[in-house]
Amino acid sequence: MPRRAFRIAYDGTPFSGFQRQPDVRTVEGTIFDALGALEVFEGEKPPGYAAAGRTDAGVSALAQTVALDAPEWLTPRALNSRLPETVRSWAACDTPADFHATHHASERTYTYHLYAPPARVDDERAEAALEALSGRHDVHNLTPDDWNTDRTLELEATRDGAYLVLTARAGGFCRELVRRLVSLVEAVATGDTPLEKIDRVLAADPLPGHEGIAPAPPEPLVLTRVAYPDLSFETDPDALERARECFERQRIAHTTGARVARTIGTGLE
């Protein structure tokens, strides 16, 4: 069978992360269940299978990418027929026989929607923090990983009302790196942490526990882009339109939930 790559979007809030785990609901496990129901494979995992990344519990994605040896009839529309509305495939392409969705990705982009009203957050301090953190660094103090922590980061932010939309680009990311970067930038932007703390975080010496940087909450984080220079994905128009409809329903549900929470919060006496 030819190897095919699929773009996958998902709302990560109901899942315990992307990577398949026993006894909990994950995005990857849900994809495997769908492929099994379609009789695409038998056994532990599909032949040739790999994913672009392993997002944490609560993290969502626009362009997660999985590849596997798949029959030609397996289109995004066919895959979606066995997936829940929270997980949607919207584009696909044939790949070389040795393609690996993890190793052949040249760049990944994450976007974090940080609630940061101007009354609380100084945008200039945020920009200064992002500039100090951009470039090539050993980020061992910003991840629980203890190896392969040298990274070249491109960080930026744009103001969108009460939110700062933080964008992080790199060839790859260590565990929890983006969320810890967000925590550090927020601490500097609010004035809780001096800008000079970044030099200490990026230094060779490990931070003592009481000075460590905790990760920001996962729910505002989205894997928005994974680049493969040698691949040309073809959008499935029907799958794309239905995916938009699915996520619009989810948007309405989340918005309604927020209104309910506001009603309760403002109504307490």
N, C-alpha and C positions, 0 to 999 in steps of 0.2 A: 504494500500500500504506500502511496506517496505521503510525505510528511507535510502537514498543513499547520499554519499558525492562525490563531483566532484572537481578536481583540475582545476583551471582556470588561464590562462595566458592572459595578455592584455597589449597593448600599451596605457598608460593612457593619452597621450598628447592631444587626441581629446575630452576627456571627462571632465566634471565638477566634478570629484571625483567618488568614488565608490558608495556611498550611494544614493539611489533613491531620487530625488527631483523634485518638480513640475516645469515644463516649461524649464528644462535644460536637456541635454543629459548626462546620467551617465552610468557606467558599470552595476550596479545593475538593473537599469531600462531597459537596453538593454537585460539582462538575463531574466528578467520577461516578456518582450515582446516576446522573443523566446519561453519561456515555455508556454505562453498564446497561441501563434500561433500553438504550438504542442498539445494544449488542455490538458495540464498537470494539470492545475488548473483554477479556476475562482475566482474572488474577488480581495482583496487587495494584498495578497501575498500567496505563496504556503504554504500548511500545513507543520508544522515542520521546516520552513525555518529559517536559520541563516547563517551568513558569518563569516569567521575568523577575519576579520578586515575591517576598513573603510578607505581606502587610500584617500589622499587629491587629489584635482584637479591636473592633470599633472603627478601623480605618477603611475608607472607601476607595474606589478606583474608577477612573474613566477609561483607562487604556492598559489595564493589566493584559498580559499576553501569555497565552499557553500554546505549546506546539506538541504535536503527537503524530504518529503514523495513523492516518485516517482514510476511510473510503471517500471517493470523490463526491458522493451524495451528501456527505456531512457538511452542510452549510450552516451559517449562523442561525438561520430560520429553523433548520432541523434540530440543532442543539437546543435552541430556546424552547422547543416543544416539550422538553422534559425538565426545564429549569424553572425555579420560582421567579416571580416578578422582580425580586430583589437582585437577581443575577441575570444579565443579558449579554449575549454575544451580538456584535453589530458589524463586524468586518472580518475578512479572512484572506489568506493567500497561500499558494503553494510555496514551499521552501526547498532548498537543497537537502539532500538526504542526510547530511551531517549537521543540519541546523540545530542549535541549542538555544532555547529562549532566554536562558540566564546568561550564558557566556558571550553570546553574540550581540547583546544589547550594548550600544555605544554610549548611551546617555539615558538617565532617568530624571524625571521632573516631578516634584511633589509640591502641592499647594496647601497652605494652612490658612484657614479663615479665623484670625485672631480677633476676638471682641476687644476693641481698644479705643473707646471713645476719646476724642481729643482732650477732654477735661482730665483724663487720667494718664494718657500716654503722650509723650513728646515725640513727634515724628522725626525730628532732626536727631534726637538721641538714638532712635531706632535705626535710622540710616547709618549713623556712625558705628553702631554695633554690627550691622550687616556688613559694612565695608571692612571692619576689622576681622570678621570671621570668614570673609571670602578669600579665595586663594588656596594655596596648598598648605595643609597643616596635618599634624598628627593629632587626631581627635580622641585619643584614648580616654580623656576625662569627660567625654560626652557620649559614651556608649558602654554597655556592659561587656562588649567584646574585648578580648585581651590579645588579639592579633589582627594583622591586616587593617590597621586603623589609619593609615596614611591616605588622605583624601584631598582632591582638588574641588573646591566648592564655589559655586556661583549663586549668590544670594541677593534678593531684591525684595522690595515691598511697594505696594500701591495702596493709597487710601480709598476706601469705598464706604462712605458714610461713617458709621460707628466701628467699622472693621478695618484692620490692616490685613491685606492679602499678601502673605509671605510666600515667595517662590524660591525653591531650592533645587539646583541642578547639579548633577555630578555623574560620573561614570557608574557609580554604585554607592550605596549607603550602608553604614553599619547599623546594627540594631539600635532603635530608639534615637538615632542621631538627629533626625529632623525635629522631633518633639523636644529634645533637650536644647537644640539650637533656639527653638521658639521660646522656651522658658527663659533662656539667657537673654535673648533680645528683649523680651517683655520686661524682665527685671531691670535692665539698663534703661529702657524707654520710660519706665515709671519712676525712675530715680531710686529704686530700692537697692540697686547694685551699681557701683561706679563703673565707668567704661573701662578702667584699668584692670578690672577683674578678668576681662577677656584674655589679657596677656598671661595671667596666672593659669587660666583654664587651658590655654594652648601650650603651656610649658611642659617640659619633659617629666617633671615630678608629678606623681599622682596627687589628686586632691584628697585631703582627709574627709571622712564621711560627713562631718557637719558643714563642709563647704561644697559638697557635691551638688550637681545640677539635676533636679528631678525632671522627668519628662512631662511636657504639657499633655492635657487630655487628648485621647486619640480621635474622638469623633469629628473634630474640624479638619482632619487631615485627609487629603485625596491624592492618590497616585494619578497624575494627569497626563503623563506622556512617557512612552518608552520608545527610543529611537533605534531603528534597524536600517542602516543606510542602504543595504542591498535588497531590501524587501519592498514590495509595492502592494499594500493592502487594498482590496476591493470592498467597498462598502456594500452591504446587502440592504437595498432601499427599504424593503418591507420590514426587515429586522430592526433597522435604525428607527423607523417611524414608530413601531410598536414599543421599542425601548424608551423612546421619548415619552410616549403615553404612560408607560409604567412608572417612570421616574417623576412624571408630573403628578400622578396619583400619590406617590410617596411624599412629594413636596407638600401637597395639600394636607396630607395626614400630619406631617411634622409641623406645619404652620398652625393647624388646628390645635395640636397638642400644646404648642407654645401659647396660644391664646387662652387655653384652659388654665395653664399654669399661671399666666398673668392675672386671670380673673381670681384665682384662689389667693395668689400673693397679695394683690391689691385689696382683696376683700377681707383679709384677716384684721381683726380688731383686738 
